[in-house]
Amino acid sequence: MSTLTLQHTRNKSWFLDRCNLATLCLLLVCTCAIIEQFVTTDLLSSLSAAALLIFVVLQWPGVSPTYRFFAILAPTLAAGLWLSGKIDGEAIADGADRAAFFTLFITSLAVLRESAKSSTLVRKCGKVLVNQPPARRYMLMAFGSHLFSVMLNIGALNVLGTMVRRAIRPGLDTEAQRIANIRSRRMLTATLRGFCGVPLWAPTSVTMLLVLSGIPELSWEQYAPLGLLWTLLFILWGGLLDWLAYPRSPARTLANGNLSQLIPLAGLVALVPGLAYGLSRLTGLELFPTLLMCAPVIGLAWIWQQYRGLPVAFKAGLFTRRLKRSFPKTFTNQRNEVILFTTSGFIGVILIPLIDPTTASTLLTQANISNASIMVGISLVMLVCSFVGINAIITVTLMLGTLQQIPGLGISPLVQASVIAITWAVFAGASPFTASLRFISSFSGISPLRFGVFWNGWFSISVLAIMYLTLYLVL
């Protein structure tokens, strides 16, 4: 068999592989979502919906039972509402477009996470954070975790959690073990709170995706300055509580690691929205879709840079091999997330026409509910749902869709976005059903419930109390 024939056979088998076919379907959905930013046609909506359906069918054996339920519910609900005349084809097309955009979000950021996962820069920065003296370790761990999480999402908890576990070496005597437990608790709590600050502003968070999709009149660049302020206050408040809970030792210790190594990582975090902002100004596109187009480019360039020093031909071979081997697994391993995001977005869109804005407005008027009480109620609903295992994506999608249908509501989009984001940040570190808390608690040796309630509970309660008090004072 000739080399050319062998290569052709390999290429053919690559395209016929179930994982690779699913990846191609996912990329087709993303392509439709990008083209939708320039032109809108029913053909694109139908094509993206068909590609997404094929992706689900190909990945069905690996889909968890809970997510299979959503995969069946979404098309069944759409068909039932359409056949009963409660929604039209335009609503279904809008839902398909929303699902395609959510797919673009997940896939684009997966490229960024895949590139960060193999970066020596990330590992070096993690070691620097863990080996800081106690007097400043909490704040640096919190801010460092936040930077990591913007790029890696929940993968940041794995990187830092592993390093914390390696850095903690409890001695044999009781006092040494007590000190090691306190150190572990402080470092892991700081890591979690830094991660939980991401929903407050980061364009790479699902919270911002849902908020900006649910509040069309609000753009990320309008909200980002306020979100960054909430993030700063969120992390500083955690630092204050840590300082009050653990008095500083008079012993002076030296840092083992140069903090300047964190500068390139901070630069990368700033590069994503910075490049997107410049491109959006040039093209006239909205910032958030532009960011999702820039993220994969930055991620691929980051991977290419990781092979620096090698001959170009050899580097190109390694780069191509990684694209063909790693990315199909990365994309398809997110099958459950893809289904949850797309079906939640789709369901939220097709249910909005069922809301009678006049009735909702009349009920609120008759009940004499203040704007502050409405926002507090939404926050409490999110919290309760998170503690009983109902995914926040569905809750937020439906509640924001309802709010936008009520005429003359008089609640600023900035207030709506802030309440959603702060509440999300709180329950991400409190509810035992959240992936972040389950993940970080695995490094602590205690249950997610104990970590969220006993280790992080006072912080969560105090943040909510401050937010609720502020709402009643301002609204």
C-alpha atoms as one frame of an Amber mdcrd trajectory, in Angstrom:
protein
   0.000   0.000   0.000   1.445   3.396  -0.985   2.009   6.212   1.509  -0.611
   8.325  -0.296  -3.217   5.573  -0.056  -2.423   4.981   3.621  -2.788   8.697
   4.356  -6.116   8.796   2.496  -7.351   5.818   4.526  -6.345   7.470   7.785
  -8.079  10.714   6.840 -11.220   8.826   5.865 -11.254   6.899   9.158 -10.759
  10.193  11.051 -13.863  11.701   9.472 -15.907   8.542  10.087 -15.027   8.365
  13.774 -18.079   9.084  15.967 -16.190  11.576  18.135 -14.826  13.462  15.143
 -18.207  13.538  13.405 -19.734  15.022  16.538 -16.955  17.612  16.632 -17.631
  18.607  13.028 -21.323  19.019  13.878 -20.405  21.231  16.810 -18.144  23.364
  14.633 -20.916  23.676  12.054 -23.288  24.976  14.738 -20.636  27.499  15.794
 -20.141  28.588  12.189 -23.873  29.201  11.834 -23.858  31.224  15.066 -21.017
  33.396  13.750 -22.684  33.960  10.371 -25.881  34.885  12.249 -24.034  37.932
  13.578 -23.891  39.265  10.010 -26.998  37.869   8.318 -30.176  36.242   9.653
 -31.944  33.559   7.653 -34.182  30.635   8.491 -31.728  28.397   6.631 -29.017
  29.031   9.219 -31.429  28.339  12.065 -32.520  25.043  10.496 -28.951  24.019
   9.690 -27.671  24.719  13.208 -30.644  22.903  14.762 -30.075  19.851  12.546
 -26.329  19.788  13.298 -26.996  20.092  17.020 -29.519  17.252  16.869 -26.990
  15.020  15.062 -24.376  15.900  17.699 -26.736  14.777  20.476 -27.563  11.527
  18.663 -23.868  10.738  18.123 -23.033  11.444  21.765 -26.171   9.886  23.256
 -24.431   6.830  24.821 -22.253   9.129  26.920 -24.998  11.549  27.999 -26.059
  11.386  31.659 -29.714  10.479  32.379 -30.545  13.948  33.719 -29.321  15.627
  30.558 -31.086  13.066  28.374 -34.285  14.306  29.974 -33.547  17.865  28.842
 -32.564  16.677  25.377 -35.980  15.032  25.006 -37.928  17.774  26.777 -36.812
  20.671  24.564 -37.977  19.357  21.145 -41.058  17.718  22.668 -42.120  20.953
  24.341 -41.495  22.935  21.154 -43.518  20.494  19.065 -46.403  20.500  21.535
 -46.563  24.306  21.750 -46.310  24.672  17.974 -49.004  22.090  17.235 -51.327
  23.721  19.785 -50.809  27.106  18.123 -49.275  28.748  21.190 -46.010  29.576
  19.422 -45.090  30.007  15.768 -42.139  28.954  13.672 -40.373  32.248  14.328
 -40.215  31.530  18.060 -38.715  28.093  17.370 -36.143  29.655  15.009 -35.245
  32.211  17.679 -34.795  29.367  20.149 -32.546  27.526  17.707 -30.448  30.667
  17.246 -30.091  31.044  20.998 -29.031  27.386  21.280 -26.438  27.880  18.523
 -25.018  30.948  20.272 -24.749  29.044  23.550 -22.912  26.283  21.669 -20.481
  28.880  20.313 -19.895  30.098  23.859 -19.042  26.641  25.220 -16.894  25.631
  22.248 -14.918  28.881  22.023 -14.000  28.871  25.683 -13.119  25.177  25.501
 -10.310  26.111  23.105  -9.035  28.657  25.624  -9.159  26.139  28.481  -7.448
  23.454  26.409  -4.551  25.799  25.683  -4.254  26.954  29.303  -4.332  23.371
  30.568  -0.942  22.554  29.072   0.711  25.904  29.753   3.856  26.000  31.896
   2.916  29.599  32.749  -0.190  28.398  34.578   1.766  25.838  36.603   4.473
  28.358  37.539   1.889  30.909  38.651   0.133  28.274  40.755   3.358  27.418
  42.590   4.036  31.102  43.252   0.591  31.577  44.806   0.746  28.524  47.045
   4.197  29.381  48.419   3.385  32.860  49.699   3.722  33.819  53.399   0.533
  33.623  55.539   0.230  37.403  55.876  -0.629  37.822  52.207  -1.398  34.290
  51.054  -5.193  34.600  51.281  -5.486  37.707  49.100  -2.991  36.450  46.539
  -4.685  33.042  46.394  -8.076  34.698  45.932  -6.957  37.092  43.191  -4.778
  34.428  41.590  -7.615  31.938  41.602  -9.798  34.591  40.003  -7.299  35.136
  37.176  -6.943  31.386  36.667 -10.717  30.913  36.627 -11.305  33.557  33.958
  -9.199  31.428  31.615  -9.660  27.891  32.959 -13.116  28.089  34.557 -13.537
  25.140  36.931 -10.205  23.755  35.760  -8.575  26.434  37.929  -9.864  24.638
  41.020  -8.131  21.474  39.888  -4.806  23.244  39.285  -4.756  25.190  42.543
  -6.450  22.495  44.637  -3.809  19.969  43.618  -1.013  22.410  44.462  -2.548
  23.210  47.849  -2.765  19.501  48.688   0.881  19.006  47.705   2.007  22.064
  49.683   0.280  20.987  52.924   2.407  18.477  54.817   0.879  17.905  58.276
   3.310  16.794  60.943   2.883  13.988  63.416   2.042  16.060  66.498  -1.391
  17.552  67.187  -0.323  21.192  66.930   1.330  20.706  63.528  -1.800  18.987
  62.213  -3.989  21.797  63.543  -1.870  24.407  61.776  -1.884  22.364  58.559
  -5.688  22.093  58.689  -6.053  25.850  59.181  -3.671  26.549  56.311  -5.545
  24.154  54.039  -8.892  25.667  54.990  -7.760  29.237  54.342  -6.111  28.456
  51.018  -8.995  26.378  49.684 -11.565  28.934  50.856  -9.604  31.713  49.147
  -9.405  29.616  45.974 -13.162  29.032  45.983 -14.036  32.681  46.616 -11.711
  33.821  43.862 -13.442  31.403  41.508 -16.883  32.560  42.645 -15.997  36.132
  41.715 -15.863  35.222  38.014 -19.675  35.360  37.472 -19.649  38.958  38.697
 -18.048  40.340  35.541 -16.047  37.910  33.391 -17.180  37.563  29.766 -16.027
  33.941  29.937 -18.665  33.078  32.567 -22.008  31.484  31.819 -23.623  34.083
  34.081 -22.682  36.925  31.760 -23.852  34.861  28.796 -27.288  34.403  30.362
 -27.560  37.978  31.641 -26.632  39.569  28.326 -28.861  37.158  26.400 -31.776
  37.802  28.777 -31.384  41.604  28.910 -30.949  42.651  25.252 -30.607  46.367
  26.047 -27.560  45.740  28.258 -24.085  45.285  26.782 -21.041  43.823  28.484
 -19.030  47.024  28.199 -21.849  48.892  29.988 -21.941  46.402  32.847 -18.246
  45.446  33.122 -17.034  48.463  35.188 -19.752  47.841  37.759 -19.098  44.105
  37.697 -15.392  44.650  38.304 -16.269  46.814  41.303 -18.487  44.049  42.718
 -15.644  41.575  42.144 -13.130  43.733  43.992 -15.493  44.247  46.937 -16.405
  40.534  46.932 -12.777  39.416  47.222 -11.778  42.172  49.668 -14.723  41.337
  51.931 -13.606  37.722  52.018 -10.101  38.894  52.864 -11.414  41.023  55.729
 -13.366  38.098  57.196 -10.295  35.888  56.886  -8.157  38.530  58.641 -10.666
  38.763  61.504 -10.980  34.977  61.841  -7.252  34.185  61.842  -4.981  36.581
  63.782  -1.623  37.110  62.133   1.424  35.358  63.564   4.273  37.701  64.581
   6.737  35.371  62.866   8.035  36.741  59.572   8.330  34.450  56.605   9.685
  35.083  53.140   7.807  34.467  49.933   9.028  31.602  47.811   8.273  32.876
  44.347   8.422  36.068  42.327   5.016  37.690  41.938   6.121  39.204  38.640
   5.466  35.788  37.110   1.752  36.562  37.459   1.997  39.536  35.066   1.890
  37.476  31.815  -1.197  35.631  33.067  -2.906  38.911  33.945  -1.967  40.171
  30.497  -3.576  37.145  28.862  -6.761  37.673  30.870  -6.864  41.307  29.731
  -6.025  40.374  26.131  -9.269  38.491  25.503 -11.746  41.351  26.136  -9.190
  43.932  24.931  -8.782  42.345  21.506 -12.523  41.747  21.281 -13.249  45.383
  22.110 -10.909  46.628  19.388 -12.388  44.250  16.828 -15.948  45.186  17.783
 -15.155  48.865  17.249 -13.722  48.102  13.812 -16.535  45.818  12.659 -19.509
  47.367  14.464 -20.430  43.992  15.986 -21.489  43.621  19.609 -18.655  42.960
  22.029 -19.785  39.620  23.449 -20.080  37.745  20.120 -16.793  39.302  19.034
 -15.151  37.999  22.193 -16.331  34.479  21.420 -14.752  34.782  17.975 -11.446
  36.031  19.414 -11.128  33.454  22.206 -10.344  30.452  19.943  -7.794  32.487
  17.985  -6.002  33.474  21.197  -6.193  29.886  22.444  -4.689  28.441  19.269
  -1.949  31.096  19.254  -1.204  30.182  22.881  -0.799  26.508  21.944   1.488
  27.442  19.047   3.604  29.541  21.404   3.998  26.576  23.773   6.079  24.846
  21.077   8.495  27.772  20.763  12.122  26.927  20.090  11.290  23.994  17.826
  11.751  23.951  14.030   8.700  25.342  12.256   7.920  22.118  10.401   8.167
  20.039  13.584   6.119  22.619  15.486   3.431  22.551  12.788   3.275  18.762
  13.024   2.828  18.823  16.805   0.232  21.575  16.528  -1.772  19.690  13.895
  -1.578  16.440  15.857  -2.928  18.163  18.949  -5.785  19.689  16.986  -6.768
  16.278  15.647  -6.303  14.324  18.894  -7.109  16.631  21.784  -9.841  18.935
  20.564 -12.397  16.301  19.493 -12.139  14.794  22.995 -12.298  18.231  24.625
 -15.411  19.209  22.690 -17.292  15.938  23.039 -16.452  15.572  26.736 -18.633
  18.645  27.196 -21.655  16.843  25.778 -23.672  17.216  28.995 -22.881  20.931
  29.258 -23.757  21.475  25.598 -27.120  19.811  26.071 -27.888  21.683  29.283
 -26.926  25.089  27.893 -28.631  24.718  24.538 -31.862  23.194  25.815 -32.130
  25.720  28.652 -31.623  28.617  26.263 -34.038  27.115  23.751 -36.742  26.451
  26.355 -36.371  29.936  27.803 -36.924  31.527  24.400 -39.956  29.467  23.365
 -41.669  29.973  26.732 -41.396  33.770  26.658 -44.350  34.191  24.207 -46.554
  32.359  26.729 -46.073  35.117  29.310 -48.891  37.650  29.451 -47.146  40.917
  30.346 -50.406  42.685  31.187 -51.428  40.018  33.678 -47.980  39.957  35.277
 -47.960  43.750  35.598 -51.457  43.754  37.110 -50.530  41.110  39.670 -47.469
  43.062  40.767 -49.489  46.258  41.055 -52.284  44.631  43.064 -49.796  42.931
  45.381 -48.026  46.277  45.895 -44.591  44.639  45.627 -41.681  47.061  45.530
 -38.861  46.783  43.011 -36.480  45.872  45.822 -38.750  43.026  46.928 -38.962
  41.764  43.341 -35.174  41.567  43.042 -34.780  40.034  46.511 -37.457  37.489
  45.588 -35.622  36.582  42.383 -32.403  36.159  44.351 -34.114  33.912  46.911
 -35.711  31.795  44.180 -32.265  31.284  42.636 -30.834  30.275  46.007 -33.631
  27.867  46.872 -33.491  26.246  43.443 -29.712  25.843  43.707 -30.055  24.055
  47.046 -32.637  21.593  45.714 -30.624  20.757  42.614 -32.445  22.843  39.965
 -29.855  24.241  37.570 -29.499  28.013  37.664 -29.321  28.236  33.873 -33.000
  27.322  33.650 -33.997  29.510  36.593 -32.216  32.623  35.333 -33.330  32.165
  31.726 -37.000  31.991  32.713 -36.897  34.789  35.296 -35.042  37.238  33.077
 -37.377  36.407  30.205 -40.345  37.154  32.454 -38.886  40.432  33.718 -38.305
  41.745  30.213 -41.971  41.136  29.344 -43.359  43.282  32.177 -44.081  46.828
  30.948 -43.016  49.789  33.048 -41.082  47.679  35.536 -38.664  50.496  36.297
 -35.737  48.323  37.410 -32.445  49.280  35.771 -30.801  46.559  33.664 -27.632
  47.179  35.686 -29.517  46.351  38.894 -31.013  43.212  37.362 -27.609  42.048
  36.122 -25.943  42.832  39.454 -28.477  40.896  41.520 -28.281  37.867  39.229
 -24.470  37.920  39.180 -23.983  38.418  42.934 -26.521  35.733  43.795 -24.840
  33.342  41.360 -21.457  34.083  42.947 -22.893  33.320  46.389 -24.601  30.007
  45.658 -21.602  28.819  43.606 -19.741  28.702  46.909 -22.607  27.561  49.110
 -24.823  24.993  47.369 -23.570  21.396  47.573 -25.087  20.779  44.131 -22.719
  23.176  42.355 -19.769  21.655  40.514 -17.374  24.231  41.979 -18.126  23.309
  45.582 -18.092  19.575  44.902 -14.758  19.956  43.160 -12.948  22.089  45.751
 -14.299  20.077  48.690 -12.645  16.956  47.261  -9.276  18.519  48.149 -10.361
  19.355  51.697 -11.438  15.922  52.872 -14.890  17.149  53.959 -18.300  17.025
  52.294 -19.509  19.808  49.934 -22.326  20.615  52.370 -19.936  21.111  55.270
 -17.544  23.154  53.141 -20.321  25.426  51.835 -22.215  25.845  55.097 -19.527
  25.754  57.807 -16.411  26.926  56.004 -17.978  29.430  53.631 -21.462  29.967
  55.075 -20.884  33.150  57.053 -19.253  34.803  54.052 -22.204  33.858  51.805
 -24.825  35.046  54.301 -23.041  38.351  54.878 -22.756  39.077  51.134 -26.472
  38.424  50.636 -27.403  40.529  53.660 -25.369  43.465  52.365 -26.916  43.155
  48.899 -30.492  42.944  50.208 -29.982  45.913  52.510 -28.520  47.935  49.647
 -31.465  47.068  47.384 -33.996  48.333  49.942 -31.975  51.508  50.473 -31.481
  52.276  46.784 -34.672  51.065  45.041
